[in-house]
Amino acid sequence: MLSIYLGNMQEAIYYPPVYFDNRYEDEWITDELSIAMIKDVDRSEVVGPRLIESPVLGPISVKELSGGVKTLMLMAFSEEGKIFNASACGNNCAKWILKIGERKDLTVNLRHIMDFGEGTFEARILNTGEVVHNMEEFVKIAVDYV
């Protein structure tokens, strides 16, 4: 389940892209989930564990991926207990955060109101303990913390 802590959270890794650059593993890049996220968010193709083909930049290294994709991969593959600042992601990452939260228990820190779309979802807001199921419920709580 996805759990969200709203506002400043001391234990959260504030700038995940730098953390990613120093911690990622090659097998993360070629995982089916990463390939899909890179294609969707960065509009790029994984050629191999150390090479990405960008339609704008041409061949790039993994370290040149967007901060959003790097943060998503950290959420998906880092050891249990790590909490990442999801505000390093744009709204185009929201659906992936929800998918990762369906696959495993995931806690993220949000310092802004992320748009999770018009559909239904399930997320526990750690500040209050409430479970929200849509953007309306999420926003009613989030405005008090971010």
C-alpha positions as CSV (number, residue, x, y, z in Angstrom):
1,M,0.0,0.0,0.0
2,L,1.1,3.6,-0.7
3,S,1.6,5.7,2.4
4,I,2.2,9.4,2.1
5,Y,3.7,11.8,4.7
6,L,2.9,15.4,3.8
7,G,5.2,18.3,4.5
8,N,8.8,18.3,5.8
9,M,10.1,14.9,6.8
10,Q,13.6,14.8,8.3
11,E,14.3,11.1,7.5
12,A,13.2,11.4,3.8
13,I,16.0,11.4,1.2
14,Y,15.4,15.0,0.0
15,Y,17.2,14.9,-3.4
16,P,16.7,11.3,-4.7
17,P,18.5,11.8,-8.1
18,V,21.9,12.3,-6.5
19,Y,21.2,9.3,-4.2
20,F,20.3,7.2,-7.3
21,D,23.5,8.1,-9.1
22,N,25.5,6.6,-6.3
23,R,23.3,3.6,-5.5
24,Y,21.6,2.2,-8.6
25,E,22.3,-1.3,-9.9
26,D,22.5,-2.2,-13.5
27,E,19.7,-4.7,-13.3
28,W,17.3,-2.0,-12.2
29,I,17.6,-0.4,-15.6
30,T,16.7,-3.5,-17.6
31,D,13.8,-4.5,-15.4
32,E,10.5,-4.6,-17.2
33,L,9.1,-1.9,-14.8
34,S,12.0,0.5,-15.4
35,I,11.8,0.0,-19.1
36,A,8.1,1.0,-19.1
37,M,8.7,4.0,-16.7
38,I,11.6,5.3,-18.8
39,K,9.6,5.0,-22.0
40,D,6.6,6.7,-20.5
41,V,8.2,9.5,-18.4
42,D,11.3,10.3,-20.4
43,R,10.1,9.1,-23.8
44,S,13.3,7.1,-24.1
45,E,14.3,3.5,-24.9
46,V,16.5,1.3,-22.8
47,V,19.3,-0.1,-25.1
48,G,21.2,-1.8,-22.2
49,P,22.0,-1.4,-18.5
50,R,24.2,1.6,-19.2
51,L,22.8,3.1,-22.4
52,I,19.5,4.9,-23.0
53,E,18.4,6.3,-26.4
54,S,16.7,9.7,-26.0
55,P,14.7,11.2,-28.9
56,V,16.0,14.6,-27.9
57,L,19.5,14.0,-26.6
58,G,20.5,10.9,-28.5
59,P,22.5,8.2,-26.7
60,I,22.7,9.0,-22.9
61,S,24.0,7.3,-19.8
62,V,21.7,6.2,-17.0
63,K,22.9,9.2,-15.0
64,E,21.3,11.5,-17.5
65,L,17.8,10.2,-17.0
66,S,15.2,12.6,-15.4
67,G,15.1,13.0,-11.7
68,G,11.5,11.7,-11.8
69,V,12.5,8.4,-13.4
70,K,15.5,8.0,-11.0
71,T,13.2,8.6,-8.0
72,L,10.7,6.1,-9.3
73,M,13.3,3.4,-9.7
74,L,14.6,4.1,-6.1
75,M,11.0,3.6,-4.9
76,A,10.7,0.4,-6.8
77,F,14.1,-1.2,-6.0
78,S,15.6,0.3,-2.9
79,E,15.7,-1.6,0.3
80,E,12.7,-1.6,2.6
81,G,12.5,1.4,4.9
82,K,13.9,4.1,2.6
83,I,11.7,7.1,2.1
84,F,12.1,9.3,-0.9
85,N,10.9,12.9,-1.5
86,A,8.3,12.3,-4.2
87,S,8.2,16.0,-4.9
88,A,11.3,15.4,-7.0
89,C,8.8,13.8,-9.4
90,G,6.4,15.6,-11.7
91,N,2.7,14.7,-12.1
92,N,3.7,12.4,-15.0
93,C,5.2,10.1,-12.3
94,A,2.0,9.9,-10.2
95,K,0.5,6.8,-11.9
96,W,3.8,5.0,-11.5
97,I,4.0,5.8,-7.7
98,L,0.5,4.3,-7.4
99,K,1.6,1.2,-9.4
100,I,4.6,0.7,-7.2
101,G,2.4,1.2,-4.1
102,E,0.2,-1.6,-5.4
103,R,3.2,-4.0,-5.8
104,K,4.8,-3.3,-2.4
105,D,4.4,-1.3,0.8
106,L,5.8,2.1,-0.2
107,T,6.2,5.3,1.9
108,V,6.9,8.6,0.2
109,N,7.2,12.1,1.3
110,L,5.3,14.8,-0.6
111,R,5.9,18.5,-0.1
112,H,3.3,19.6,-2.7
113,I,-0.1,18.3,-3.8
114,M,0.6,15.8,-6.5
115,D,-2.1,15.2,-9.1
116,F,-3.0,11.5,-8.9
117,G,-5.6,11.8,-11.6
118,E,-9.4,11.5,-11.7
119,G,-9.5,7.8,-11.0
120,T,-9.7,6.0,-7.7
121,F,-6.7,4.9,-5.7
122,E,-5.8,4.0,-2.2
123,A,-3.2,5.8,-0.1
124,R,-2.8,6.2,3.7
125,I,-1.9,9.7,4.8
126,L,0.5,9.2,7.6
127,N,-0.1,12.7,9.1
128,T,-3.6,11.7,10.0
129,G,-3.9,7.9,9.6
130,E,-6.7,8.4,7.1
131,V,-7.0,6.4,3.9
132,V,-7.9,8.4,0.8
133,H,-9.5,7.0,-2.4
134,N,-9.5,10.0,-4.8
135,M,-8.1,13.4,-5.4
136,E,-10.9,15.2,-3.6
137,E,-10.2,13.3,-0.3
138,F,-6.5,13.7,-0.8
139,V,-6.6,17.5,-1.3
140,K,-8.9,18.0,1.7
141,I,-6.2,16.6,3.9
142,A,-3.1,17.8,2.0
143,V,-4.0,21.5,2.1
144,D,-3.3,21.5,5.8
145,Y,0.2,20.2,5.5
146,V,1.8,21.5,2.3
